[in-house]
């Protein structure tokens, strides 16, 4: 893919998440994707398929939180095979909240994401927020 095609895929992906359309957002994940989720929480591990990531990360976060709000992102670097970004998301549960400052790297092939790496720059706060997740 060209850098322009990668950026178009990323824009469409980001737009889906910005409007809260989880189904459209996750449709960009390849069926056999691998997600490397950093940190030390119960959610930190490698996910080995789109279904695994959606079921065991996305749905668990949705069910655990009262709200999940995206506050923007910043493109750090883009190339023909992927992008690096900083993403800000906020989660709330009861009177608790955390603003996640995430570094994300997406590999993009034919409009799909077969591999992603995520790490929170404030992982201690994020890990503490998810300390009671089932």
Phi and psi restraints in degrees (value plus and minus 20) as a CYANA .aco file:
   2 UNK   PHI    -101.7   -61.7
   2 UNK   PSI     142.6   182.6
   3 UNK   PHI     -77.3   -37.3
   3 UNK   PSI     -59.4   -19.4
   4 UNK   PHI     -83.2   -43.2
   4 UNK   PSI     -60.3   -20.3
   5 UNK   PHI     -88.0   -48.0
   5 UNK   PSI     -59.9   -19.9
   6 UNK   PHI     -81.2   -41.2
   6 UNK   PSI     -65.6   -25.6
   7 UNK   PHI     -85.8   -45.8
   7 UNK   PSI     -55.7   -15.7
   8 UNK   PHI     -85.3   -45.3
   8 UNK   PSI     -64.7   -24.7
   9 UNK   PHI     -79.0   -39.0
   9 UNK   PSI     -65.8   -25.8
  10 UNK   PHI     -83.3   -43.3
  10 UNK   PSI     -60.7   -20.7
  11 UNK   PHI     -81.7   -41.7
  11 UNK   PSI     -66.2   -26.2
  12 UNK   PHI     -83.5   -43.5
  12 UNK   PSI     -61.4   -21.4
  13 UNK   PHI     -80.9   -40.9
  13 UNK   PSI     -69.9   -29.9
  14 UNK   PHI     -82.2   -42.2
  14 UNK   PSI     -62.8   -22.8
  15 UNK   PHI     -79.0   -39.0
  15 UNK   PSI     -60.5   -20.5
  16 UNK   PHI     -81.1   -41.1
  16 UNK   PSI     -68.1   -28.1
  17 UNK   PHI     -85.9   -45.9
  17 UNK   PSI     -58.5   -18.5
  18 UNK   PHI     -81.8   -41.8
  18 UNK   PSI     -53.6   -13.6
  19 UNK   PHI    -109.8   -69.8
  19 UNK   PSI     -14.4    25.6
  20 UNK   PHI      58.3    98.3
  20 UNK   PSI      -2.2    37.8
  21 UNK   PHI    -111.4   -71.4
  21 UNK   PSI      65.0   105.0
  22 UNK   PHI     -81.9   -41.9
  22 UNK   PSI     -60.9   -20.9
  23 UNK   PHI     -80.6   -40.6
  23 UNK   PSI     -66.5   -26.5
  24 UNK   PHI     -86.5   -46.5
  24 UNK   PSI     -60.3   -20.3
  25 UNK   PHI     -82.1   -42.1
  25 UNK   PSI     -64.3   -24.3
  26 UNK   PHI     -96.8   -56.8
  26 UNK   PSI     -32.8     7.2
  27 UNK   PHI     -87.1   -47.1
  27 UNK   PSI     -35.2     4.8
  28 UNK   PHI    -101.9   -61.9
  28 UNK   PSI     -29.6    10.4
  29 UNK   PHI    -101.5   -61.5
  29 UNK   PSI     110.3   150.3
  30 UNK   PHI     -84.1   -44.1
  30 UNK   PSI     129.1   169.1
  31 UNK   PHI     -73.8   -33.8
  31 UNK   PSI     -61.0   -21.0
  32 UNK   PHI    -120.5   -80.5
  32 UNK   PSI       7.2    47.2
  33 UNK   PHI     -79.9   -39.9
  33 UNK   PSI     137.1   177.1
  34 UNK   PHI    -144.4  -104.4
  34 UNK   PSI     107.3   147.3
  35 UNK   PHI    -134.6   -94.6
  35 UNK   PSI     105.9   145.9
  36 UNK   PHI    -122.2   -82.2
  36 UNK   PSI      83.1   123.1
  37 UNK   PHI    -121.0   -81.0
  37 UNK   PSI      91.2   131.2
  38 UNK   PHI     -97.5   -57.5
  38 UNK   PSI    -200.0  -160.0
  39 UNK   PHI      86.5   126.5
  39 UNK   PSI    -190.2  -150.2
  40 UNK   PHI    -147.6  -107.6
  40 UNK   PSI      -5.0    35.0
  41 UNK   PHI    -105.7   -65.7
  41 UNK   PSI     157.8   197.8
  42 UNK   PHI     -85.0   -45.0
  42 UNK   PSI     -34.8     5.2
  43 UNK   PHI    -113.1   -73.1
  43 UNK   PSI     -26.3    13.7
  44 UNK   PHI    -105.3   -65.3
  44 UNK   PSI      94.5   134.5
  45 UNK   PHI    -198.9  -158.9
  45 UNK   PSI     159.9   199.9
  46 UNK   PHI    -110.2   -70.2
  46 UNK   PSI     112.0   152.0
  47 UNK   PHI    -124.3   -84.3
  47 UNK   PSI     115.9   155.9
  48 UNK   PHI    -131.5   -91.5
  48 UNK   PSI      -5.9    34.1
  49 UNK   PHI    -186.4  -146.4
  49 UNK   PSI     145.2   185.2
  50 UNK   PHI     -79.7   -39.7
  50 UNK   PSI     -65.0   -25.0
  51 UNK   PHI     -81.5   -41.5
  51 UNK   PSI     -62.4   -22.4
  52 UNK   PHI     -80.7   -40.7
  52 UNK   PSI     -67.0   -27.0
  53 UNK   PHI     -86.3   -46.3
  53 UNK   PSI     -63.9   -23.9
  54 UNK   PHI     -84.6   -44.6
  54 UNK   PSI     -67.4   -27.4
  55 UNK   PHI     -88.5   -48.5
  55 UNK   PSI     -64.4   -24.4
  56 UNK   PHI    -120.4   -80.4
  56 UNK   PSI     -25.8    14.2
  57 UNK   PHI    -145.4  -105.4
  57 UNK   PSI     -83.8   -43.8
  58 UNK   PHI     -77.7   -37.7
  58 UNK   PSI     -73.9   -33.9
  59 UNK   PHI     -86.1   -46.1
  59 UNK   PSI     -57.8   -17.8
  60 UNK   PHI     -84.0   -44.0
  60 UNK   PSI     -61.3   -21.3
  61 UNK   PHI     -85.5   -45.5
  61 UNK   PSI     -64.9   -24.9
  62 UNK   PHI     -78.1   -38.1
  62 UNK   PSI     -65.8   -25.8
  63 UNK   PHI     -89.2   -49.2
  63 UNK   PSI     -52.8   -12.8
  64 UNK   PHI     -99.1   -59.1
  64 UNK   PSI     -54.0   -14.0
  65 UNK   PHI    -114.8   -74.8
  65 UNK   PSI     135.3   175.3
  66 UNK   PHI    -105.3   -65.3
  66 UNK   PSI     -51.6   -11.6
  67 UNK   PHI    -168.8  -128.8
  67 UNK   PSI     132.9   172.9
  68 UNK   PHI    -161.3  -121.3
  68 UNK   PSI      85.3   125.3
  69 UNK   PHI    -139.0   -99.0
  69 UNK   PSI     113.3   153.3
  70 UNK   PHI    -112.4   -72.4
  70 UNK   PSI     111.4   151.4
  71 UNK   PHI    -132.3   -92.3
  71 UNK   PSI      -8.9    31.1
  72 UNK   PHI      99.4   139.4
  72 UNK   PSI     155.5   195.5
  73 UNK   PHI    -172.1  -132.1
  73 UNK   PSI     146.2   186.2
  74 UNK   PHI    -156.1  -116.1
  74 UNK   PSI     103.1   143.1
  75 UNK   PHI     -93.1   -53.1
  75 UNK   PSI     105.3   145.3
  76 UNK   PHI    -116.1   -76.1
  76 UNK   PSI     -64.9   -24.9
  77 UNK   PHI    -177.7  -137.7
  77 UNK   PSI     124.4   164.4
  78 UNK   PHI    -158.3  -118.3
  78 UNK   PSI     124.9   164.9
  79 UNK   PHI    -164.7  -124.7
  79 UNK   PSI    -192.1  -152.1
  80 UNK   PHI     -89.2   -49.2
  80 UNK   PSI     -36.8     3.2
  81 UNK   PHI    -140.1  -100.1
  81 UNK   PSI     -14.1    25.9
  82 UNK   PHI     142.3   182.3
  82 UNK   PSI    -193.3  -153.3
  83 UNK   PHI    -162.0  -122.0
  83 UNK   PSI     137.1   177.1
  84 UNK   PHI    -138.7   -98.7
  84 UNK   PSI     115.0   155.0
  85 UNK   PHI    -160.5  -120.5
  85 UNK   PSI     138.7   178.7
  86 UNK   PHI    -128.3   -88.3
  86 UNK   PSI     111.0   151.0
  87 UNK   PHI    -145.9  -105.9
  87 UNK   PSI     115.2   155.2
  88 UNK   PHI    -130.9   -90.9
  88 UNK   PSI     103.3   143.3
  89 UNK   PHI    -151.6  -111.6
  89 UNK   PSI     127.5   167.5
  90 UNK   PHI    -142.1  -102.1
  90 UNK   PSI     114.2   154.2
  91 UNK   PHI    -137.7   -97.7
  91 UNK   PSI     123.7   163.7
  92 UNK   PHI    -147.5  -107.5
  92 UNK   PSI     131.5   171.5
  93 UNK   PHI    -172.6  -132.6
  93 UNK   PSI      92.2   132.2
  94 UNK   PHI      40.0    80.0
  94 UNK   PSI    -147.7  -107.7
  95 UNK   PHI    -114.4   -74.4
  95 UNK   PSI     -10.6    29.4
  96 UNK   PHI    -121.2   -81.2
  96 UNK   PSI     127.7   167.7
  97 UNK   PHI    -172.4  -132.4
  97 UNK   PSI     139.3   179.3
  98 UNK   PHI    -166.6  -126.6
  98 UNK   PSI     117.9   157.9
  99 UNK   PHI    -118.9   -78.9
  99 UNK   PSI      91.7   131.7
 100 UNK   PHI    -104.9   -64.9
 100 UNK   PSI     107.6   147.6
 101 UNK   PHI    -130.5   -90.5
 101 UNK   PSI      75.5   115.5
 102 UNK   PHI    -122.7   -82.7
 102 UNK   PSI     118.6   158.6
 103 UNK   PHI    -119.2   -79.2
 103 UNK   PSI     105.4   145.4
 104 UNK   PHI    -146.5  -106.5
 104 UNK   PSI     115.6   155.6
 105 UNK   PHI    -142.9  -102.9
 105 UNK   PSI     103.4   143.4
 106 UNK   PHI    -135.3   -95.3
 106 UNK   PSI     105.3   145.3
 107 UNK   PHI    -111.4   -71.4
 107 UNK   PSI     112.6   152.6
 108 UNK   PHI    -142.4  -102.4
 108 UNK   PSI     108.3   148.3
 109 UNK   PHI    -155.8  -115.8
 109 UNK   PSI     100.9   140.9
 110 UNK   PHI      30.8    70.8
 110 UNK   PSI      23.5    63.5
 111 UNK   PHI      57.3    97.3
 111 UNK   PSI     -14.2    25.8
 112 UNK   PHI    -141.3  -101.3
 112 UNK   PSI     139.6   179.6
 113 UNK   PHI    -130.1   -90.1
 113 UNK   PSI      81.9   121.9
 114 UNK   PHI    -103.8   -63.8
 114 UNK   PSI     -34.6     5.4
 115 UNK   PHI    -174.9  -134.9
 115 UNK   PSI     117.5   157.5
 116 UNK   PHI    -158.8  -118.8
 116 UNK   PSI     127.2   167.2
 117 UNK   PHI    -144.5  -104.5
 117 UNK   PSI     109.8   149.8
 118 UNK   PHI    -149.5  -109.5
 118 UNK   PSI     115.6   155.6
 119 UNK   PHI    -165.9  -125.9
 119 UNK   PSI     119.0   159.0
 120 UNK   PHI    -110.2   -70.2
 120 UNK   PSI     111.0   151.0
 121 UNK   PHI     -92.4   -52.4
 121 UNK   PSI     -36.9     3.1
 122 UNK   PHI    -139.1   -99.1
 122 UNK   PSI      32.5    72.5
 123 UNK   PHI     -81.0   -41.0
 123 UNK   PSI     -52.0   -12.0
 124 UNK   PHI     -79.7   -39.7
 124 UNK   PSI     -64.6   -24.6
 125 UNK   PHI     -85.8   -45.8
 125 UNK   PSI     -62.9   -22.9
 126 UNK   PHI     -86.2   -46.2
 126 UNK   PSI     -65.9   -25.9
 127 UNK   PHI     -78.4   -38.4
 127 UNK   PSI     -63.1   -23.1
 128 UNK   PHI     -84.8   -44.8
 128 UNK   PSI     -57.2   -17.2
 129 UNK   PHI     -82.3   -42.3
 129 UNK   PSI     -59.7   -19.7
 130 UNK   PHI    -113.0   -73.0
 130 UNK   PSI      -1.6    38.4
 131 UNK   PHI     -83.9   -43.9
 131 UNK   PSI     -43.3    -3.3
 132 UNK   PHI    -127.2   -87.2
 132 UNK   PSI     -11.4    28.6
 133 UNK   PHI     -87.2   -47.2
 133 UNK   PSI     121.2   161.2
